[in-house]
Amino acid sequence: MSDVELTATEAARGALRAGLPLESERHAEVAATANHIHAVVRTLRELDFGETPPATHTMEGKATDGSL
């Protein structure tokens, strides 16, 4: 993942390519949101979980492996 931020024009182009045309006044907001999400993902990827086991999920009193 690149540290270069997405511009409003690039966000509009990407949305259009995905079949989601945006009104011009939303380009900057979408770019800012995408940049924030990328920053959060970058931070999460830097975390070292080491030997931390995955959390379990309980449903109706039964432990499951977390799969749906």
C-alpha positions in Angstrom: 0.0 0.0 0.0 1.4 3.3 -1.0 1.9 6.3 1.3 0.9 8.6 -1.6 -2.6 10.1 -0.9 -5.4 9.7 -3.3 -6.5 12.9 -5.0 -10.1 13.9 -5.6 -9.6 13.3 -9.4 -8.2 9.8 -8.8 -11.1 9.0 -6.4 -13.6 10.1 -9.1 -11.9 8.0 -11.7 -11.8 5.0 -9.5 -15.4 5.3 -8.6 -16.4 5.6 -12.2 -14.4 2.6 -13.1 -16.2 0.7 -10.4 -19.6 1.8 -11.8 -20.2 4.3 -9.1 -20.3 7.8 -10.7 -19.9 10.6 -8.2 -21.3 14.1 -8.2 -18.3 16.5 -8.5 -18.9 18.0 -5.0 -18.3 14.5 -3.4 -14.9 13.8 -5.0 -12.9 15.4 -2.2 -14.9 13.8 0.5 -14.5 10.3 -1.0 -10.8 10.8 -1.5 -10.5 12.0 2.2 -12.4 8.9 3.4 -10.3 6.5 1.3 -7.1 8.1 2.5 -8.3 7.7 6.1 -9.2 4.1 5.6 -5.7 3.5 4.0 -4.1 5.1 7.0 -6.0 2.9 9.5 -5.1 -0.3 7.5 -1.4 0.8 7.4 -1.5 1.1 11.1 -3.1 -2.2 11.7 -0.6 -3.9 9.4 2.2 -2.6 11.5 0.9 -4.2 14.7 2.8 -7.3 15.9 0.4 -9.8 17.3 3.1 -12.4 17.8 1.7 -15.5 19.4 -1.7 -14.0 20.2 -4.3 -16.6 19.4 -7.5 -15.6 17.5 -10.5 -14.6 19.6 -13.3 -17.0 20.0 -16.9 -16.1 19.2 -19.7 -17.5 21.3 -23.3 -17.8 20.0 -26.1 -19.1 22.1 -23.7 -20.4 24.7 -21.6 -22.4 22.2 -18.0 -21.5 21.3 -17.3 -21.5 17.6 -14.3 -20.9 15.5 -15.6 -17.5 14.3 -16.6 -18.7 10.8 -20.1 -17.8 9.6 
